[in-house]
Amino acid sequence: MNKEMILQRQVAGMGKEQIQASLFNHLIYSNSKYPLTATTRDWFQAMAHAVRDRLVDRWTETMQSYYEQDAKRIYYLSMEFLVGRTLSNAMLNLEIDEQCKAALNDLGQQFEAIAETEADAALGNGGLGRLAACFLDSMATLDLPCYGYGIRYEYGMFRQSIENGAQVEHPDNWLRYGNPWEFPRPELLYPVKFHGRVVEYKEDDGASHHHWVDTVDVMAMAYDTPVPGYGGKTVNNMRLWAAKSSRDFELKYFNQGNYIQAVADKNESENLSKVLYPDDSTEMGRELRLKQQFFCVSASLQDILHRFRKHHEDWQQLPDKVAIQLNDTHPSIAVAEMMRLLVDIHHLPWDEAWGLTTRIFSYTNHTLMPEALETWPVPTFENLLPRHLQIIYEINHRFLHTVMHLFPGDGELLRRLSIIDETGERRVRMSHLAIVGSHAVNGVAALHTELMKRTIFADFHRITPNKIVNMTNGITPRRWLHQANPGLSKLISARIGKAWLIDLDQLHKLRELVGDSGFRQQFHAVKRANKERLAGIIRKQQGIEIDPDSMFDIQIKRIHEYKRQLLNVLHVVTLYNRIRAEADADMVPRTVIIAGKAAPGYAMAKLIIRLINDVAETINNDYLIGNKLKLVFIPNYDVSHAEIIVPAADLSEQISTAGTEASGTGNMKLALNGALTIGTLDGANIEIREEVGAENFFLFGLTIEDAEALHRAGYDPAACYRNHAELRRVLDMIAGGYFCADEPTRYQAVVDALLKHGDRFLLLADYESYVDCQDRVAQLYRDPAEWTKRAILNVAGMGKFSSDRTIREYAQHIWHVSPIVPR
């Protein structure tokens, strides 16, 4: 079919009547229902298909344009894409939001109820996956040719419930009712190999070749999802892989009547794409995680090379048509797999293949903690991916040989740089493989990038000083302000126009409105309405009454010791003690809201969740406290919860230990929606503080230099305990069972981690500074006009933190990809 024929097809109209006709047709022909018998879910399915029709028109034109112009494409490899719900986002990006709502309303349906039936796509865990989703949105908005590649997890991470205060994990069957946004591509199947052995043979010319034989094969089948940019001109593709058995079942077992065994191999193969991040506390779980990573990578690279070879014969053009971004270390096995495909399958000479590989790949690092840099035992690699281990050995040998010539006699440098860690159990360092195999390595905040150069990757920076660059993270304003906070979005657009949706720097114009009392009142009213909405949901779901006039103090992120939810709890208990000591004191009412999931195998994080809930149970039911202080833990935090919580926040808790958070994006979402930040000089907090003004940011805590000096001097957390009466009382209450009378020693491990095991993340060292800073927060909250003024200035200063800016920098400095606007 040529371009002219495609353009002659019937294009779905954007008017209310046309949308209504599509909606009615899909209700009947896609759902086999009439309005009288249709359920809310039927209406959702019908509306999703009606909107999808309009996406497909632009999707087809976009893909055709890329082929016609032989565009260089970005391939974003990520084990997570936390896209959330799609219906509202697609309607807003296509600018048919009002038409769709009006079409439903005319048919007696309420859009809000229909939108609520859509499940969050459970394709990610936290910030990493949400960042990937924001980047896909920005690449489409900026008309950049892009594919997002990942895994179609059938059950996602897990659905979190709180039972007796503890986290309980349940399967998140987000595909139970189907997914109207995806297009199965059964014709796109690629074999992914595991285990087996490697046979080496020589050609007549003496060249060595390798065959990977006797493998266990799993088939990867593609599912495509359209990703619209704002304005709907460009619609890119997110391609997710599902594992399928290479044969449906073993017929010999079936014929013998052993039906269970007949499908056992099929089920085992398809487990690869069942669950996001299997529990890696067991050997089986760790092996499955590595298999998932290779499954995603191998299918994606085979697809990329297949697309390239359909239109190009010269392999030297590959870097001119392909840019692959590795989102963290999870997909870094792609370096070895690309070499296998080029050398073993397509028979390119090693040096030529390596030159192409290093020009294609770039790698984003997301952590500064050495223990979080992924490594795999050599025996595991040898069992699962024997050919790849050989390739990694060869890459390492050649790399270290080059370093040896640059720095002769420095054996310690070679040991530190080696892709194979020889200390103790031999392990493959995946971050080293990604760095060696990439032409660019980036951090995700200015501080993070400098620390990469100074600490974890200092040796790599020494030998290749221009390879490590900074790309400060960003968020899409379409999802995180326009969609999540429609009241504020409309207010801003009414005053400065809608250009901010694609140029977030336009928000600086709000600084001129700070002195406008009418605007401040409108801004405050929007925030109050958002708080009322959140309070109503908490009342309905948890039976807890919270006061919308109280300060909403929010900490929403993955539960981890370095993110220091525990420091937040220590402050809550401190406030609790102060109120009980002076019940008549004039204290600023505060509602502390915490949400986040702990990894199933992370015992301390799960214990912290239980502590939060036990403290909440005590405080929320103490009649002496009343509405002066509430603590709420919202279970099963996901994108949809964030879209409700973020607009309601007054105070944003960004309190990680300085030097531990790579960037953060929750800090950006909250500030963009008018929350003031209390935080350390960590990650992107530093840049947010610079942009919004130091006076509009509540800074506390040790700097990285302070922390390093404290450790050199011999940090004694017990001294903090002895020297601070309020802190001592809080820890004694937690250790003594004040909040868990049924099991007094329940939290002894939490207190011991602070007092006896070194307080690794310096909670006690920062406690006094944090509490004092919170007192300053409360004092400012007493002045609503001044608080609102500073909240507006936070919104006005967030232009830098659009993911559009981040993606432009990637495109210009790393990928060298230009926009392609569909005709």
Secondary structure, DSSP 8 states (H G I E B T S, - for coil): --HHHHHTS-----SHHHHHHHHHHHHHHTT---TTT--HHHHHHHHHHHHHHHHHHHHHHHHHHHHHTT--EEEEE-S----B--HHHHHHHTT-HHHHHHHHHHTT--HHHHHHTS--B----SHHHHHHHHHHHHHHHTT--EEEEEE--SS-S-EEEEETTEEEEE---TTTT--TT-EEEEEEEEEEEES-EEEEEE-TTS-EEEEEES-EEEEEEEEEEEEE-TTSS-EEEEEEEEEEESSS--HHHHHTT-HHHHHHHHHHHHGGGTSSS--TTSHHHHHHHHHHHHHHHHHHHHHHHHHHHTT---GGGHHHHEEEEEESSTTTTHHHHHHHIIIIIS---HHHHHHHHHHHEEEE-----GGGS-EEEHHHHHHH-HHHHHHHHHHHHHHHHHHHHHSTT-HHHHHHH-SEE-SSS-EEEHHHHHHHT-SEEEESSHHHHHHHHHTTTHHHHHHSTTTEEE----B-HIIIIIIT-HHHHHHHHHHH-SGGGT-GGGGGGGGGGTT-HHHHHHHHHHHHHHHHHHHHHHHHHH-----TTSEEEEEES---GGGTHHHHHHHHHHHHHHHHH-TTS----EEEEEE----TT-HHHHHHHHHHHHHHHHHHT-TTTTTSEEEEEESS--HHHHHHHHHH-SEEEE---TTT-S--SHHHHHHHTT-EEEE-S-TTHHHHHHHH-GGGEEE-S--HHHHHHHHHH---HHHHHHH-HHHHHHHHHHHTTTT-TTSTTTTHHHHHHHHTS--TT-HHHHHHHHHHHHHHHHHHHT-HHHHHHHHHHHHHT-GGGBHHHHHHHHIIIII--------
